[in-house]
Amino acid sequence: MEIKNLKELIEFMNENNLCELEIEEEGKRIKLKKFSQESLPVIKESVVSKPLEKVEKEEKKSEHIEIKSPMVGTFYRAPSPGAKPYVDIGDEVKPGDIVCIIEAMKLMNEIKSEVGGIVAEILVNNAEPVEYGQTLFLIKPL
């Protein structure tokens, strides 16, 4: 389905004050759902076969261990501005090593790795807001 068509469906939902809309067409199923007045509709498309790119990403994630945010706050890679980051891609971490800080309500919370391995990816930029359960790092086990 094209973006133009999706925009038309979203406009249709807004004009008719609909919370949910589901359409099945040519083996594809589109489900739009609005959770509140402030949030935008969620677009979900399920197809029988997954694109190869998506399968490769899922395999890549499955071979890595995720370090997730235990809270909502602001992500910082270093203890202070201008300081060296706690970890970079390619660094080895051990259980208990500090990997970042998350500031929540003016409190700086050190986030420690629960696993050992090599930092494969850092998924959040410095000073970005993070959500509870959001993946921050991918660690390749040793």
DSSP file (Angstrom, degrees, kcal/mol; ACC not computed):
  #  RESIDUE AA STRUCTURE BP1 BP2  ACC     N-H-->O    O-->H-N    N-H-->O    O-->H-N    TCO  KAPPA ALPHA  PHI   PSI    X-CA   Y-CA   Z-CA
    1    1 A M              0   0    0      0, 0.0     2,-0.1     0, 0.0     0, 0.0   0.000 360.0 360.0 360.0 139.6    0.0    0.0    0.0
    2    2 A E     >  -     0   0    0      1,-0.1     4,-1.9     4,-0.0     3,-0.2  -0.430 360.0-118.1 -82.3 155.0    1.3    3.4   -0.9
    3    3 A I  H  > S+     0   0    0      1,-0.2     4,-2.8     2,-0.2     5,-0.2   0.880 114.5  59.1 -58.1 -40.3    1.9    6.2    1.6
    4    4 A K  H  > S+     0   0    0      1,-0.2     4,-2.0     2,-0.2    -1,-0.2   0.913 106.5  47.4 -56.6 -44.4   -0.7    8.4   -0.1
    5    5 A N  H  > S+     0   0    0     -3,-0.2     4,-2.1     2,-0.2    -1,-0.2   0.881 110.8  51.5 -65.3 -39.1   -3.4    5.7    0.5
    6    6 A L  H  X S+     0   0    0     -4,-1.9     4,-2.5     2,-0.2    -2,-0.2   0.917 108.5  51.3 -64.6 -42.2   -2.4    5.4    4.1
    7    7 A K  H  X S+     0   0    0     -4,-2.8     4,-2.6     1,-0.2    -1,-0.2   0.904 109.0  51.3 -60.9 -40.7   -2.6    9.1    4.6
    8    8 A E  H  X S+     0   0    0     -4,-2.0     4,-2.4    -5,-0.2    -1,-0.2   0.899 110.0  49.4 -62.6 -40.7   -6.1    9.0    3.1
    9    9 A L  H  X S+     0   0    0     -4,-2.1     4,-2.4     2,-0.2    -2,-0.2   0.897 111.0  49.7 -65.7 -39.7   -7.1    6.3    5.5
   10   10 A I  H  X S+     0   0    0     -4,-2.5     4,-2.5     2,-0.2    -2,-0.2   0.922 111.3  48.7 -64.6 -43.8   -5.8    8.2    8.5
   11   11 A E  H  X S+     0   0    0     -4,-2.6     4,-3.0     2,-0.2     5,-0.2   0.915 109.9  52.7 -60.8 -42.5   -7.7   11.3    7.3
   12   12 A F  H  X S+     0   0    0     -4,-2.4     4,-1.9     1,-0.2    -2,-0.2   0.913 109.8  48.8 -57.9 -44.7  -10.8    9.2    6.9
   13   13 A M  H  <>S+     0   0    0     -4,-2.4     5,-2.6     1,-0.2     4,-0.3   0.925 113.6  46.1 -61.6 -44.8  -10.4    7.9   10.5
   14   14 A N  H ><5S+     0   0    0     -4,-2.5     3,-0.9     1,-0.2    -2,-0.2   0.912 112.4  49.9 -65.9 -42.6   -9.9   11.4   11.9
   15   15 A E  H 3<5S+     0   0    0     -4,-3.0    -1,-0.2     1,-0.2    -2,-0.2   0.844 118.2  39.1 -64.3 -34.3  -12.9   12.9    9.9
   16   16 A N  T 3<5S-     0   0    0     -4,-1.9    -1,-0.2    -5,-0.2    -2,-0.2   0.280 108.7-121.3-102.0  10.0  -15.2   10.1   11.1
   17   17 A N  T < 5 +     0   0    0     -3,-0.9     2,-0.3    -4,-0.3    -3,-0.2   0.882  52.6 165.6  53.3  45.4  -13.8    9.9   14.7
   18   18 A L      < -     0   0    0     -5,-2.6    -1,-0.2    -6,-0.2     3,-0.1  -0.691  31.9-164.7 -92.2 144.6  -12.8    6.3   14.3
   19   19 A C  S    S+     0   0    0     -2,-0.3    15,-3.8     1,-0.3     2,-0.3   0.708  75.9  22.1 -94.9 -26.4  -10.5    4.6   16.8
   20   20 A E  E     +A   33   0A   0     13,-0.2     2,-0.3    -7,-0.1    -1,-0.3  -1.000  56.6 178.4-148.3 142.0   -9.7    1.5   14.7
   21   21 A L  E     -A   32   0A   0     11,-2.8    11,-3.5    -2,-0.3     2,-0.4  -0.981   5.4-173.0-145.5 130.6   -9.8    0.5   11.0
   22   22 A E  E     +A   31   0A   0     -2,-0.3     2,-0.4     9,-0.2     9,-0.2  -0.992   5.6 177.8-129.9 130.7   -8.8   -2.8    9.5
   23   23 A I  E     -A   30   0A   0      7,-3.0     7,-3.3    -2,-0.4     2,-0.5  -0.995  13.2-160.2-133.3 136.6   -8.6   -3.5    5.7
   24   24 A E  E     +A   29   0A   0     -2,-0.4     2,-0.3     5,-0.2     5,-0.2  -0.977  22.3 162.1-117.0 129.3   -7.6   -6.7    3.9
   25   25 A E  E >   -A   28   0A   0      3,-3.1     3,-2.0    -2,-0.5    -2,-0.0  -0.961  61.6 -14.3-152.4 125.1   -6.5   -6.3    0.3
   26   26 A E  T 3  S-     0   0    0     -2,-0.3     3,-0.1     1,-0.3    -1,-0.0   0.863 127.4 -48.7  50.7  45.6   -4.6   -8.6   -2.1
   27   27 A G  T 3  S+     0   0    0      1,-0.3    21,-0.4    20,-0.1     2,-0.4   0.477 118.9 108.2  78.3   1.3   -3.2  -10.8    0.7
   28   28 A K  E <   -A   25   0A   0     -3,-2.0    -3,-3.1    19,-0.1     2,-0.5  -0.879  53.9-155.0-112.3 145.9   -2.1   -7.8    2.8
   29   29 A R  E     -AB  24  46A   0     17,-1.3    17,-1.6    -2,-0.4     2,-0.5  -0.978   6.1-167.8-124.4 125.8   -3.8   -6.8    5.9
   30   30 A I  E     -AB  23  45A   0     -7,-3.3    -7,-3.0    -2,-0.5     2,-0.5  -0.942   3.7-175.3-114.3 130.7   -3.7   -3.2    7.2
   31   31 A K  E     -AB  22  44A   0     13,-2.1    13,-1.6    -2,-0.5     2,-0.4  -0.980   2.6-170.6-129.2 120.6   -4.8   -2.3   10.7
   32   32 A L  E     +AB  21  43A   0    -11,-3.5   -11,-2.8    -2,-0.5     2,-0.4  -0.918   9.2 178.9-109.8 134.2   -4.9    1.3   11.9
   33   33 A K  E     -AB  20  42A   0      9,-1.3     9,-3.0    -2,-0.4     2,-0.5  -0.995  17.1-158.1-141.1 131.1   -5.5    2.0   15.6
   34   34 A K        -     0   0    0    -15,-3.8     3,-0.1    -2,-0.4     6,-0.1  -0.941   5.7-174.0-109.8 124.3   -5.7    5.2   17.5
   35   35 A F        -     0   0    0     -2,-0.5     2,-0.3     5,-0.4    -1,-0.1   0.797  65.6  -6.2 -90.5 -30.0   -5.1    4.9   21.2
   36   36 A S  S    S-     0   0    0      3,-0.2    -1,-0.2     4,-0.1     3,-0.0  -0.946  74.0 -95.8-154.2 173.7   -5.8    8.5   22.4
   37   37 A Q  S    S+     0   0    0     -2,-0.3    -1,-0.1     1,-0.2    -2,-0.0   0.858 122.1  46.3 -63.4 -35.2   -6.6   12.0   21.0
   38   38 A E  S    S+     0   0    0      2,-0.1    -1,-0.2    -3,-0.0     2,-0.1   0.789 100.2  78.8 -79.8 -28.9   -2.9   13.0   21.3
   39   39 A S  S    S-     0   0    0      1,-0.1    -3,-0.2    -3,-0.0     3,-0.1  -0.469  77.8-122.3 -86.6 153.7   -1.4    9.9   19.7
   40   40 A L        -     0   0    0     -2,-0.1    -5,-0.4     1,-0.1    -4,-0.1  -0.494  42.0 -84.8 -84.3 159.4   -1.2    9.1   16.0
   41   41 A P        -     0   0    0      0, 0.0     2,-0.5     0, 0.0    -7,-0.3  -0.359  41.4-124.4 -63.4 144.6   -2.7    5.9   14.5
   42   42 A V  E     -B   33   0A   0     -9,-3.0    -9,-1.3    -3,-0.1     2,-0.6  -0.788  20.6-148.2 -90.4 132.1   -0.5    2.9   14.6
   43   43 A I  E     +B   32   0A   0     -2,-0.5     2,-0.4   -11,-0.2   -11,-0.2  -0.896  18.7 178.4-106.2 124.1    0.0    1.3   11.2
   44   44 A K  E     -B   31   0A   0    -13,-1.6   -13,-2.1    -2,-0.6     2,-0.5  -0.991   5.4-175.5-128.1 128.1    0.5   -2.5   11.2
   45   45 A E  E     -B   30   0A   0     -2,-0.4     2,-0.5   -15,-0.2   -15,-0.2  -0.985   3.2-169.3-125.6 124.4    0.9   -4.5    8.1
   46   46 A S  E     +B   29   0A   0    -17,-1.6   -17,-1.3    -2,-0.5     2,-0.3  -0.956   7.7 178.6-116.2 130.3    1.1   -8.3    8.1
   47   47 A V        -     0   0    0     -2,-0.5   -19,-0.1   -19,-0.2   -20,-0.1  -0.908  38.0-116.9-125.9 152.9    2.2  -10.2    5.0
   48   48 A V  S    S+     0   0    0    -21,-0.4     2,-0.4    -2,-0.3    -1,-0.1   0.903 100.2  38.2 -58.3 -45.5    2.6  -14.0    4.6
   49   49 A S  S    S-     0   0    0     -3,-0.0    -1,-0.1     0, 0.0    -2,-0.0  -0.886  81.1-131.4-113.3 142.1    6.4  -13.8    3.9
   50   50 A K        -     0   0    0     -2,-0.4     2,-0.0     1,-0.1    -2,-0.0  -0.630  30.9-104.9 -86.3 144.7    8.9  -11.4    5.5
   51   51 A P     >  -     0   0    0      0, 0.0     4,-1.8     0, 0.0     3,-0.4  -0.377  29.2-118.1 -64.2 148.8   11.3   -9.4    3.4
   52   52 A L  H  > S+     0   0    0      1,-0.2     4,-2.5     2,-0.2     5,-0.2   0.861 112.9  58.4 -56.8 -39.1   14.9  -10.8    3.5
   53   53 A E  H  > S+     0   0    0      1,-0.2     4,-2.0     2,-0.2    -1,-0.2   0.907 106.3  47.7 -58.6 -43.8   16.2   -7.6    5.0
   54   54 A K  H  > S+     0   0    0     -3,-0.4     4,-2.2     2,-0.2    -1,-0.2   0.890 110.6  51.5 -66.6 -40.2   13.9   -7.9    8.0
   55   55 A V  H  X S+     0   0    0     -4,-1.8     4,-2.3     1,-0.2    -2,-0.2   0.911 109.5  50.3 -62.5 -43.3   14.8  -11.6    8.5
   56   56 A E  H  X S+     0   0    0     -4,-2.5     4,-2.4     1,-0.2    -2,-0.2   0.894 110.1  50.0 -63.7 -40.1   18.5  -10.7    8.5
   57   57 A K  H  X S+     0   0    0     -4,-2.0     4,-2.4     2,-0.2    -1,-0.2   0.909 110.6  49.7 -64.2 -41.9   18.0   -7.9   11.1
   58   58 A E  H  X S+     0   0    0     -4,-2.2     4,-2.2     2,-0.2    -2,-0.2   0.900 111.4  48.8 -64.3 -40.1   16.1  -10.3   13.4
   59   59 A E  H  X S+     0   0    0     -4,-2.3     4,-1.4     2,-0.2    -2,-0.2   0.912 110.5  51.3 -64.3 -41.7   18.9  -12.9   13.1
   60   60 A K  H  < S+     0   0    0     -4,-2.4     4,-0.4     1,-0.2     3,-0.3   0.916 111.9  46.8 -61.0 -44.5   21.5  -10.3   13.9
   61   61 A K  H >< S+     0   0    0     -4,-2.4     3,-1.2     1,-0.2    -1,-0.2   0.878 107.6  57.1 -65.0 -37.7   19.5   -9.2   17.0
   62   62 A S  H 3< S+     0   0    0     -4,-2.2    -1,-0.2     1,-0.3    -2,-0.2   0.790 103.5  52.4 -68.7 -26.7   19.1  -12.8   18.1
   63   63 A E  T 3< S+     0   0    0     -4,-1.4     2,-0.3    -3,-0.3    -1,-0.3   0.532 106.5  67.4 -85.4  -4.1   22.8  -13.5   18.2
   64   64 A H  S <  S-     0   0    0     -3,-1.2     2,-0.5    -4,-0.4    76,-0.2  -0.811  80.6-126.6-112.6 155.4   23.4  -10.4   20.4
   65   65 A I  E     -C  139   0B   0     74,-3.3    74,-3.2    -2,-0.3     2,-0.3  -0.859  26.4-135.2 -99.9 134.5   22.3   -9.7   23.9
   66   66 A E  E     -C  138   0B   0     -2,-0.5     2,-0.6    72,-0.2    72,-0.2  -0.700   7.1-154.1 -92.1 138.4   20.4   -6.5   24.5
   67   67 A I  E     -C  137   0B   0     70,-2.4    69,-3.3    -2,-0.3    70,-1.6  -0.969  26.7-164.6-105.1 119.0   21.0   -4.0   27.3
   68   68 A K  E     -C  135   0B   0     -2,-0.6    67,-0.2    67,-0.3    66,-0.1  -0.696  25.2 -99.4-108.3 156.2   17.7   -2.2   27.9
   69   69 A S        -     0   0    0     65,-2.8    64,-3.1    62,-0.3    65,-0.1  -0.564  22.4-158.1 -71.8 128.2   16.8    0.9   29.7
   70   70 A P  S    S+     0   0    0      0, 0.0     2,-0.3     0, 0.0    62,-0.1   0.450  73.7  15.3 -85.0   1.5   15.5    0.2   33.2
   71   71 A M  S    S-     0   0    0     60,-0.3     2,-0.4    63,-0.1    63,-0.2  -0.970  83.5 -91.2-160.7 169.9   13.7    3.6   33.3
   72   72 A V  S    S+     0   0    0     -2,-0.3     2,-0.3    60,-0.1    59,-0.2  -0.754  72.2  92.6 -87.4 137.9   12.5    6.6   31.4
   73   73 A G  E    S-F  130   0C   0     57,-1.8    57,-3.1    -2,-0.4     2,-0.5  -0.980  75.3 -48.5 171.7-159.9   15.1    9.4   31.3
   74   74 A T  E     -FG 129 103C   0     29,-2.2    29,-2.7    -2,-0.3     2,-0.3  -0.929  49.0-133.7-110.4 129.1   17.9   11.0   29.3
   75   75 A F  E     - G   0 102C   0     53,-2.9    52,-2.7    -2,-0.5    53,-0.4  -0.636  23.0-177.7 -85.0 130.6   20.7    8.8   28.0
   76   76 A Y  E     - G   0 101C   0     25,-2.9    25,-2.7    -2,-0.3    50,-0.1  -0.998  19.0-162.1-129.6 132.6   24.3    9.9   28.5
   77   77 A R  S    S+     0   0    0     -2,-0.4     9,-3.2    23,-0.2    10,-0.4   0.688  77.2  43.0 -82.3 -19.8   27.4    8.0   27.2
   78   78 A A  S    S-     0   0    0      7,-0.3    23,-0.1     8,-0.1     6,-0.1  -0.841  83.2-116.2-128.3 160.8   29.9    9.7   29.5
   79   79 A P  S    S+     0   0    0      0, 0.0    -1,-0.1     0, 0.0    21,-0.0   0.752  98.1   0.6 -69.2 -23.3   30.0   10.8   33.2
   80   80 A S  S >  S-     0   0    0      4,-0.1     3,-2.1     0, 0.0     2,-0.0  -0.981  95.2 -73.3-156.9 161.2   30.2   14.5   32.2
   81   81 A P  T 3  S+     0   0    0      0, 0.0     3,-0.1     0, 0.0     0, 0.0  -0.358 120.1  16.1 -59.4 134.8   30.3   16.7   29.1
   82   82 A G  T 3  S+     0   0    0      1,-0.3     2,-0.1    -2,-0.0     0, 0.0   0.279  99.4 122.7  85.2 -10.9   33.6   16.4   27.3
   83   83 A A  S <  S-     0   0    0     -3,-2.1    -1,-0.3     1,-0.1     3,-0.1  -0.400  74.7 -89.7 -79.9 160.9   34.6   13.2   29.2
   84   84 A K        -     0   0    0      1,-0.1    -4,-0.1    -3,-0.1    -1,-0.1  -0.481  50.4-105.3 -68.0 135.7   35.5    9.9   27.5
   85   85 A P        -     0   0    0      0, 0.0    -7,-0.3     0, 0.0     3,-0.1  -0.240  21.6-121.9 -60.0 151.3   32.4    7.7   26.9
   86   86 A Y  S    S+     0   0    0     -9,-3.2     2,-0.3     1,-0.2    14,-0.1   0.931  92.1   5.1 -59.0 -46.1   32.0    4.7   29.2
   87   87 A V        -     0   0    0     12,-0.5     2,-0.3   -10,-0.4    -1,-0.2  -0.983  62.7-165.4-140.5 151.8   32.0    2.3   26.2
   88   88 A D    >   -     0   0    0     -2,-0.3     3,-2.1    -3,-0.1    31,-0.3  -0.829  47.1 -73.5-124.1 166.9   32.5    2.5   22.5
   89   89 A I  T 3  S+     0   0    0     -2,-0.3    31,-0.2     1,-0.3     3,-0.1  -0.420 122.6  26.7 -60.4 132.6   31.7    0.0   19.7
   90   90 A G  T 3  S+     0   0    0     29,-3.0    -1,-0.3     1,-0.4     2,-0.1   0.224  90.8 128.9  96.9 -13.3   34.2   -2.8   19.9
   91   91 A D    <   -     0   0    0     -3,-2.1    28,-2.9    28,-0.1     2,-0.4  -0.439  58.8-123.5 -73.4 148.3   35.0   -2.4   23.6
   92   92 A E  E     -D  118   0B   0     26,-0.2     2,-0.3    -2,-0.1    26,-0.2  -0.789  27.9-166.9 -91.4 134.0   34.8   -5.4   25.9
   93   93 A V  E     -D  117   0B   0     24,-3.2    24,-2.5    -2,-0.4     6,-0.0  -0.916   5.7-157.9-119.8 149.9   32.4   -5.2   28.8
   94   94 A K    >   -     0   0    0     -2,-0.3     3,-2.4    22,-0.2    19,-0.3  -0.842  42.8 -78.1-117.4 158.0   32.2   -7.5   31.8
   95   95 A P  T 3  S+     0   0    0      0, 0.0    19,-0.2     0, 0.0     3,-0.1  -0.336 121.5  26.6 -55.0 132.3   29.2   -8.0   34.1
   96   96 A G  T 3  S+     0   0    0     17,-3.7     2,-0.2     1,-0.3    18,-0.1   0.255  87.0 133.3  96.6 -12.2   29.0   -5.0   36.5
   97   97 A D    <   -     0   0    0     -3,-2.4    16,-3.0    16,-0.2     2,-0.4  -0.503  62.0-116.9 -71.1 138.7   30.8   -2.5   34.1
   98   98 A I  E     + H   0 112C   0     14,-0.2    14,-0.3    -2,-0.2     3,-0.1  -0.635  35.4 174.7 -75.2 129.5   29.1    0.9   33.8
   99   99 A V  E     -     0   0C   0     12,-3.0   -12,-0.5    -2,-0.4     2,-0.3   0.644  59.3 -25.5-109.6 -22.0   27.9    1.4   30.2
  100  100 A C  E     - H   0 111C   0     11,-1.1    11,-2.8   -14,-0.1     2,-0.4  -0.970  56.7-109.6-171.3 179.0   26.0    4.7   30.5
  101  101 A I  E     -GH  76 110C   0    -25,-2.7   -25,-2.9    -2,-0.3     2,-0.5  -0.978  17.4-159.0-125.2 141.9   24.1    7.0   32.7
  102  102 A I  E     -GH  75 109C   0      7,-2.4     7,-2.1    -2,-0.4     2,-0.5  -0.984  12.3-147.9-120.8 121.8   20.4    7.7   32.6
  103  103 A E  E     +GH  74 108C   0    -29,-2.7   -29,-2.2    -2,-0.5     2,-0.4  -0.765  22.3 172.6 -88.8 125.6   19.2   10.9   34.2
  104  104 A A  E >   - H   0 107C   0      3,-2.5     3,-1.6    -2,-0.5   -31,-0.1  -0.973  69.2 -15.2-136.3 120.2   15.7   10.7   35.7
  105  105 A M  T 3  S-     0   0    0     -2,-0.4     3,-0.1     1,-0.3    -1,-0.1   0.902 127.9 -53.3  53.7  46.6   14.3   13.5   37.8
  106  106 A K  T 3  S+     0   0    0      1,-0.2     2,-0.4    -3,-0.0    -1,-0.3   0.546 114.1 118.8  68.2   9.9   17.7   15.2   38.2
  107  107 A L  E <   -H  104   0C   0     -3,-1.6    -3,-2.5     2,-0.0     2,-0.7  -0.908  60.4-138.5-105.9 134.5   19.2   12.0   39.5
  108  108 A M  E     -H  103   0C   0     -2,-0.4     2,-0.6    -5,-0.2    -5,-0.2  -0.827  19.7-165.5 -93.5 117.1   22.1   10.3   37.6
  109  109 A N  E     -H  102   0C   0     -7,-2.1    -7,-2.4    -2,-0.7     2,-0.4  -0.910  13.4-139.2-108.3 117.8   21.6    6.5   37.5
  110  110 A E  E     -H  101   0C   0     -2,-0.6     2,-0.6    -9,-0.2    -9,-0.2  -0.603  14.3-148.9 -75.0 130.0   24.6    4.4   36.4
  111  111 A I  E     -H  100   0C   0    -11,-2.8   -12,-3.0    -2,-0.4   -11,-1.1  -0.899  14.7-160.7-103.3 123.2   23.5    1.6   34.1
  112  112 A K  E     -H   98   0C   0     -2,-0.6   -14,-0.2   -14,-0.3     2,-0.2  -0.774  20.6-111.8-106.5 147.1   25.7   -1.5   34.5
  113  113 A S        -     0   0    0    -16,-3.0   -17,-3.7    -2,-0.3   -16,-0.2  -0.542  17.6-164.8 -72.8 137.6   26.1   -4.4   32.1
  114  114 A E  S    S+     0   0    0     -2,-0.2     2,-0.3   -19,-0.2    -1,-0.1   0.475  73.4  48.9 -97.1  -5.7   24.6   -7.7   33.3
  115  115 A V  S    S-     0   0    0    -21,-0.2     2,-0.3   -50,-0.1   -19,-0.1  -0.856  77.0-123.8-130.9 163.4   26.5   -9.6   30.7
  116  116 A G        +     0   0    0     -2,-0.3    26,-0.5   -22,-0.2     2,-0.3  -0.840  55.9  85.2-106.9 148.4   30.0   -9.9   29.3
  117  117 A G  E    S-DE  93 141B   0    -24,-2.5   -24,-3.2    -2,-0.3     2,-0.4  -0.989  73.6 -49.3 160.3-162.8   31.0   -9.4   25.7
  118  118 A I  E     -DE  92 140B   0     22,-2.6    22,-3.3    -2,-0.3     2,-0.7  -0.888  50.6-114.6-108.5 135.3   31.9   -7.0   23.0
  119  119 A V  E     + E   0 139B   0    -28,-2.9   -29,-3.0    -2,-0.4    20,-0.2  -0.581  38.6 173.2 -69.4 112.2   29.8   -3.8   22.3
  120  120 A A  E     +     0   0B   0     18,-2.8     2,-0.3    -2,-0.7    19,-0.2   0.837  61.9   5.0 -90.5 -38.6   28.4   -4.4   18.8
  121  121 A E  E     - E   0 138B   0     17,-1.5    17,-2.3   -33,-0.1     2,-0.6  -0.999  50.3-150.8-149.3 145.2   26.0   -1.5   18.5
  122  122 A I  E     - E   0 137B   0     -2,-0.3    15,-0.2    15,-0.2    14,-0.1  -0.978  17.7-172.9-113.2 114.9   25.0    1.6   20.5
  123  123 A L        +     0   0    0     13,-2.8     2,-0.4    -2,-0.6    14,-0.1   0.421  59.9  61.1 -94.6   0.0   21.4    2.3   19.5
  124  124 A V  S    S-     0   0    0     12,-0.6     2,-0.2     4,-0.0     3,-0.1  -0.979  74.9-129.1-130.4 140.8   20.9    5.7   21.2
  125  125 A N    >   -     0   0    0     -2,-0.4     3,-1.5     1,-0.1   -50,-0.2  -0.541  43.0 -84.2 -83.8 154.1   22.6    9.0   20.7
  126  126 A N  T 3  S+     0   0    0      1,-0.2   -50,-0.2    -2,-0.2    -1,-0.1  -0.276 112.6  13.3 -57.7 139.6   24.0   11.0   23.6
  127  127 A A  T 3  S+     0   0    0    -52,-2.7    -1,-0.2     1,-0.2   -51,-0.2   0.631  93.4 136.9  68.4  18.1   21.5   13.2   25.4
  128  128 A E    <   -     0   0    0     -3,-1.5   -53,-2.9   -53,-0.4    -1,-0.2  -0.687  59.4-109.8 -90.3 147.3   18.5   11.5   23.8
  129  129 A P  E     -F   74   0C   0      0, 0.0     2,-0.3     0, 0.0   -55,-0.3  -0.511  36.4-161.5 -71.7 145.1   15.4   10.6   25.8
  130  130 A V  E     -F   73   0C   0    -57,-3.1   -57,-1.8    -2,-0.2     2,-0.2  -0.920   8.0-135.8-127.8 155.5   14.9    6.9   26.3
  131  131 A E    >   -     0   0    0     -2,-0.3     3,-1.7   -59,-0.2   -62,-0.3  -0.654  38.8 -83.6-103.3 161.0   11.8    4.9   27.3
  132  132 A Y  T 3  S+     0   0    0      1,-0.3     3,-0.1    -2,-0.2   -60,-0.1  -0.475 117.6  13.9 -60.9 129.8   11.6    2.0   29.8
  133  133 A G  T 3  S+     0   0    0    -64,-3.1    -1,-0.3     1,-0.3     2,-0.2   0.415  89.0 144.3  83.9  -1.7   12.6   -1.2   28.1
  134  134 A Q    <   -     0   0    0     -3,-1.7   -65,-2.8   -63,-0.2     2,-0.4  -0.503  57.0-112.7 -71.2 136.7   14.2    0.5   25.1
  135  135 A T  E     +C   68   0B   0    -67,-0.2   -67,-0.3    -2,-0.2     3,-0.1  -0.572  39.0 172.5 -73.6 126.7   17.3   -1.3   23.8
  136  136 A L  E     +     0   0B   0    -69,-3.3   -13,-2.8    -2,-0.4   -12,-0.6   0.815  62.1  14.5 -99.3 -43.5   20.4    0.8   24.4
  137  137 A F  E     -CE  67 122B   0    -70,-1.6   -70,-2.4   -15,-0.2     2,-0.5  -0.947  57.3-143.7-135.1 150.5   23.2   -1.5   23.4
  138  138 A L  E     -CE  66 121B   0    -17,-2.3   -18,-2.8    -2,-0.3   -17,-1.5  -0.987  22.8-162.0-112.4 127.6   23.7   -4.8   21.6
  139  139 A I  E     -CE  65 119B   0    -74,-3.2   -74,-3.3    -2,-0.5   -20,-0.2  -0.933  12.1-144.1-114.1 127.7   26.4   -7.0   23.1
  140  140 A K  E     - E   0 118B   0    -22,-3.3   -22,-2.6    -2,-0.5   -76,-0.1  -0.819  28.6-126.6 -89.3 116.4   28.1   -9.8   21.2
  141  141 A P  E       E   0 117B   0      0, 0.0   -24,-0.2     0, 0.0    -1,-0.0  -0.253 360.0 360.0 -63.0 148.9   28.8  -12.6   23.7
  142  142 A L              0   0    0    -26,-0.5   -25,-0.1     0, 0.0    -2,-0.0   0.453 360.0 360.0 -83.9 360.0   32.3  -14.0   24.0
